[in-house]
Amino acid sequence: MRRRSRLALIAGMLLALALDSSAGPLVPAGLFGSYVWHSSADRFGGFSAIEVMADGSRFVALSDRGAWTEGRLIRDAQGRIASVEAAPMRLLKGREEAPIAAARSDSEGLAIAPDGTAYISFEGVARVLRYASLSGSAENLPTPTGFARFQRNSALEALAIDAQGSLYTLPERSGGDGQPFPVYRFRNGNWDQPFTIPRVGSFLPVAADFGPDGRLYLLERQFRGLMGFASRVRRFTLGPQGIAAEELLLETPAGRHQNLEGLSVWRDAAGALRLTMIADDNFSLFLRTELVEYRVTD
């Protein structure tokens, strides 16, 4: 996320020095593996979203500067990420053939429908675009009046699509410590605001996904200054009236991982649910593009 670049740069330098001289934070339960992805490709970095396909190999990743890539996660015999093969980063187009203007290109959330249609949410100018193909031109979805009330640079970080094709999105900030996050839903060509998600502590939502179990997964981040970033994943069962059940699946200590901003939930060959997350390096020399995976139970 752009506005934290300077703070993250400072924190990254000090955190790197601290971790070099210590054993590092404890390993959270369920951690399956992590991999630091290096590349010298143009526009590489700043990843804000990831979608891993059902095979656990093919993926699409989105940066917060209006660029995207696709490729394969190469896994070892145990199923852990061993390397990454990816196409060059490409710029998202607007409604014509030209790339989205830089001032409007803060792309944050990504959701891909079964037919390959891609949806992208934006933070700076809060909106959602639809792409029949990510290499093609965009179509603007209607913009509800509620989007105009979001705090500056705290808009649509998270975007998810359910099995019925309905989109769900929410802002990064709710407007107050005790105020829940409003969830917006797009279905049948219209937006509504069917429920809210409780705000617990100072964690803020940065990504969402519907798992193969039909439940909504929310990745949240907490910035702890010189200590680095902590991450949390909550899971929600949705009912006719909104949230029917809530579970805390994961909460990492500060500094355990990098600045995790993207989340994809899928089921591996052993039948376990896998959370694949990607970190935003803020295009900094002191932060890393990290891919992290956890296994969780149904």
N, C-alpha and C positions, 0 to 999 in steps of 0.2 A: 504494500500500500504506500502511495507516494509520500504522504505527509509525514510518515515516520522514518523516511530515509536517513535523515541526519541523526536522529536519536539512535536508530538501529546501527548506523555506522559506528558511533561511539561505543555503544553496548557491545557490538561485535568485536571490536579491538580488545576491549577489556575482558570480555568473556573468553576470547581465544587465549589470552595470557593466563587467565585463571584456570581454564581446563587443561592447559599444557602442564600446569604444576600440581594437578590433583588427579584423583581417580575418576572424577566426574560424578554426576548424580546417579542414584540407584536405578537399576533397570526395572521399568514398570512391568507388571504382569501382562502377559499376552503379546509382548513385543516379539515379532517374528523376524524382523531384519530391517536394516537401513542401508542405503547406498547413496554416496555422494556423486552426483552427476556433473561431470566437467565437460565443457565444450567451448571452442573458440569461435563458434558460428556467430554471424551477425545477428543482433537482437536477442541472443540467448540470455535468459534470466528473467527475473521478475514474475515467476509463475504464480498465478492466482487460482488456477483451477485445473483439475485433471479428471478425465473419464477413462476408466479401464474397462475394456470389453469383457464379455462373459468368459472368454478363454484365458483371461489373466495375463495375456501377452500384448495384444494390440491396445494402443492408448491414443488419446488426444489430450494435449496440454495447451493451456491458454496463458498468455502473459498479461500484465496490467498496462501494457502499452499498445494494445490493439494488434497483437501478433499471436500466431498459433503454430503448432507443429503436430505431427502425428508420427507414430513409429511402433517399435516393439520393445518390450521388456524381456531381455534375455535372462533366463533363470537357470540356476544350477540344479543338481540332482535333488536337492531338498526343497526346491521351489522358491528359493530366495533370489532376489534380483542380483545378477552378476555384472550386467552391462546394459547399455541402452543404445538402440539404433533409432535414429530420428531423422526426419526430413528437415531441410532448411526451414527456419522460421519465415512465415509468410504473413503479410499484413492483411487484416480484415478489411473488406470493402464496405462502403456505405451503400446507399440506394442505387448508385451507378457503378462504374468500373473503378473509380478512384478510391484510394484507401480512406478510411475514416480520418477526419481532421484530428490532429494531435490533441487539441483542446477538448475533444469529445471521445477520446480513445481509451479511457480508464476502464478497460474490460475486466470484470471480476468473477462473475459466475458463469458456469457452463452446464447445460443439460442437453443430452442427446436422446431423441425419441427412437423407438425401435426401427422406424423407417429411415433413419439417418438424418432427419431434420434436426438442426442444432439451434439452440436458443442461448443467447448471451445477455447477461445483465451488466449494467454499467453503474459506476459510482459517481463520477463527477457530474454528469448530466444524467439523472436517474431515468432509465428506460430499459426495455428489453427488445432485442432484435431477433428476428427469425431468419435462419439461413437454410434453404433447401439443400445447399452444399456449402461448406465453409469456404470453399474457393470461389464461390459466386457472390452475387450482390445480396444486400440485406433488405428485409421488410420490417418496418416499424410496427410493433404491436401497439394497440391503444395505450395511452398513458393516463392512469387514474390521477385525480387531483391530489390524493394523499401523498404521491411521490414528491410533490413540490414542497412538502412540509418537513422533509428529512433534513437532519443537520448537515452542514457543509462537509463534504468529503467523508460522509458516513452513511452512504446510501446502500445500493443493492450488492452486497458482497456475496450473498448466498443465493443459489438457484437450484431447484430440483424438479424432476418430472415424475409423476406417479404412473402406475400401470394403465390408467385410463386416459393418459395424455394431458392431465391437468398440471399446470406449472405452479410452483410455490416459491415465493421469494420473501425476504425480510431485510430490513436495514441493519447496518452494523451497530448503530446506537438507537436506543429506545426513547431518549429524551430525558432520562432521569434514572438514578440508581435503583429506585423502587418501582420503576415503570416497566411493564412487560414489553416484549418485542412484538409489534404487529405483523402478522403473517398475511400476505396478499396471495390470492389464488386467481389464475387465469384459466377459464374453461368456457367452452361454447361461445368464444369470442368476446367474453366480458370478464372484468376484474371484480372480485369481491374481497372482503377482509373477514374470513370466517372465524378466526380464533387468534389468540396470542400465545407466545411462549414465555414462561416465567423467566425473569432476569435473576440469576443467582450469583451473587458476588460480583467481581469486576471483570469476569470473562465476557468477551464480545464475539458474536457469531461471524465467521468468515467463510463457511462453506456448508453445503447441505447436499444430501443425496437420499433417494429411496433405495433401500436394499432389496434383494430378491425375496426377502421375507415380507415385503410390503410396508415396512416401518420406515419412519423418517429419522435420519441420522443427521446430527448437527455438530459440526466442528467449531469450537470456540477457542479464542486465543486471549492470553493475558500477558501484557508487556510489563515486566518487572524491572525496568531500567537496566542497571549494570549486571543484574543476575541473568538477563536474557528473557526468553519466552517460555511460558508454560502453555500447555494445550489440554483441552478437555473435549470429550465426545459424549453427547447425550443422545438417547434413542427414545422415540416417541411412537406409541401406538395411537393411531387416529381413529376416531369414531364419528358418528353423525353430528355430535355436538362439539367436536374438536379433539383435544387431547384426552385419551382414555387411560393412558398409562405412560409413565416416564421412568427411564433408567439412566443411571450414570455408569457408562461403560469404561471410561478411561479418564484419568487426570494425571498428567506428567509433571514432575518437578521442573522448576525453572532451569533452563540450560540443558535439559536432557536432549532436546531436539532443536533444530533451527526454527525459523519463522513459518510454521506450517499454516498454509492458507487454502489448499485444495484437498478435496476428499472424494473418493470413489469407493463404493461398497459392492462387493461381488462374492461369489461362492467358489472356493477352490475345488480341486479334484477330489480332495478328501472329505468334502461336504461342509467344511468350516467356513463361516463368514470371514471375509478378509476386508480390513480397512486399509486402503492405500492412500497415503497423503503426500503432498508435495510442498516444499518450502519455497517461499519468495526470498531471493537473495538481495532484493532491492538494488540490484546491479552494483553491489558493493564488493570490494576485494576481501572484506572481512566476514561476510556471510556466505553461506553455501546453498546450492540447490540440492536439497536432500530429499530422497524418496524413502518414506517410512511405512512399514506394514505391521499391523497388529491382527491377531486372530481373536475373534470373540465368539461366544456361544449364542445360540438362538434364544 
